[in-house]
Amino acid sequence: MATGQRAFTGGSGDVSVKVLLVGAAGVGKTTVANHLAGQSRFASCSPTVGLRIVEFDREVAVERGTQTLLVALWDCSGDRKYEYTWPALMQGADGILFMYNPQSPNTERELENWYAKLAAPIKLADQQCMIFAHTKSAEDGPEARGAKPKLCTFLSSTPICCCALSNPAQRRHCSVC
């Protein structure tokens, strides 16, 4: 589906976007999706089977005030057995949120793979992508170590948000690292 042709029920001036949320299994994609959608469901989540679409709206600043942005956040399973669905998921995507756990080994390589398989084929610009470094605790994250995660060249200019949303005391402590 192309932008503006999605099944949203917004008013005539509303803008809709499709954003993919991708990363390895178990990195907290569903927790972040719930947080971004304003849902309070932060209990431990079971693995996403294939895909879960979360729809919500946000007021965003524009030149002449605000506008409603209708977001379809596609929470994609990190299980490789669903890789055959990726071409269909990519169609009409306006952006991608890449998630990883900086404490897990080989996550940078996995991020590179997600980028190569999803963002590169549809030619998304750096401004259309963001990386979430999600940890169980802010003390475990890259911002606590004072260093930005080492990423491949083609992801080096993509903004990175460090967060620990699984910890109720630290849900409001997301930052750009």
N, C-alpha and C positions, 0 to 999 in steps of 0.2 A: 504494500500500500504506500502511496506517496504521501508526503506531508500535506495535511489539510483534508485528506480523504478518510481519516480514521473515524471510527464509530464513537465519537464524543458527542455530548449533548450540550455543548457550550453555546454562548450567544454568538452573534454575527461577527464581533470583533475579536473573538478568542483565537489563540494560536495553539496548535497541538504539536507535540514533539514525541518521538519514540526514542527512548534511551535504553540501551542494553546494559545489564549489570552482569559482568562475567568474571570468572576466576576459578581457581581450583576448588574442588569439593571441600567443604568444611571451613572456609575462610571467613564466613559471616555475611555472605551476600544477602540472605533473607533478613538478618538483623538490621543491616544498613537500609535495605528497601523499606522495611517497616518504619524505621526512624525518619527517612526522607518523606514518607507518605503521612507522617504524623500519627501513626498507629502506635498504641501503647503495648503491643504484644512483643515482649522481649524475652519470654521464657525460651528455654532451649528449643531449637527448631529441629525438625526431622529433615533429612535431605530432600531437596527439591526434585521432584520427578519431572524431568523434561523442562518445563517452563511454568512460571507463575507470573501473571501480569497484574501489576498494582497501578491503579489509576488514581490520580489526585490533581488538584490544581494549586497554582501559586500565583500570587500577585507579584508582578515584576515591574521595575521602574523602566519607563520609556521616555522619549523626549517630552511628551505632553501629558505626564501623569503616570498612571499605572495601566497595566493590561493583564488580563488573566491568561496564564500559560497552563494549558492542559497537558499533563505529563502521563505518558504510558511507560512505566518502568518495567522492563522485561527482565525479571529475575531468572536468569538462565542456570540450569543445573551445571555443576562443575564436573559431573561424571562424564568421562570420555565416551561412554556408550551412546550418548546423545549427539555426538559430533556430526552425524549424518543430517541433523536438523539445522545446523548452523547456516547453510545457504538461505534457507527460508527465513530464519530469524533476522538475518542481515538486511533483508529487503526493506527499504524505507527507513532505515535507522538514521536518526539525526545526530546521535552521539553514543559514546560508550564509556561506562564507568568500569575500570579494571580494578579488581580487588585481589589483595594478597596479604598473607601474614608474614611480616618481615622476620619472624622467628623460625619459620620453616625453611629447611634446606631447599635449594634449587628453585625458589620462587621467582627469582629474576628471569631464569630460563623459561619458566612457565608463562610469565608475563609476555615475554618476547613471542612465545608461541601463540598466545591469545591474540596479540597484536597482528602477527603475520597472517593468522587464519581469519580474523574478523575485521579489523580496522583497515588494513592495507588493501584488501580487495575492493572495498567500497570507497577508498580514497578519502577517509576522514582526515581533516586537518587537526593539528595539535589542540586547537581551541575547542574542538568537538569531543575531546577525550579528557578524562581525569582518572587519576590513580588513587585508590583508597588503600592505605597501609593500615589494616585493621588488626588490633591485638586485643588480648584479654585484659590487659592493664596498660595504662599510659606509660608506666615505668618500663615496659617491654618494648615500646615503640621506637622508631628511628629518631623521633624528636627528642627522646630522653637521652639518647646517645650523642646528640648534637650533630648528627650526620644525616644527610639525605641518602636514601638507598641508592646503590650503584645500579644503574639501569643501562640498557643498550642505547646506542646513539640515537636511534629513531624515537625513543621514549624520553630522552633526557630533557626535552623542553616541555613535556606534558606536566601540568600541575599535579602535585601529590598532596593529598589530605591525610593526615595521621589521626586515627581515632581508636577509641577503646569502648565501643558502644555496648559490648557484652557486659560491662561492669556498670551497674546502675548509678554508682556514685560519680562516674566519669562520662556519662552520656552527652553532656554539654561541652565537653572538652575536645572537640575536633579542631584541628588547626592545620594550616598549610605549612608543611615542613620543607 
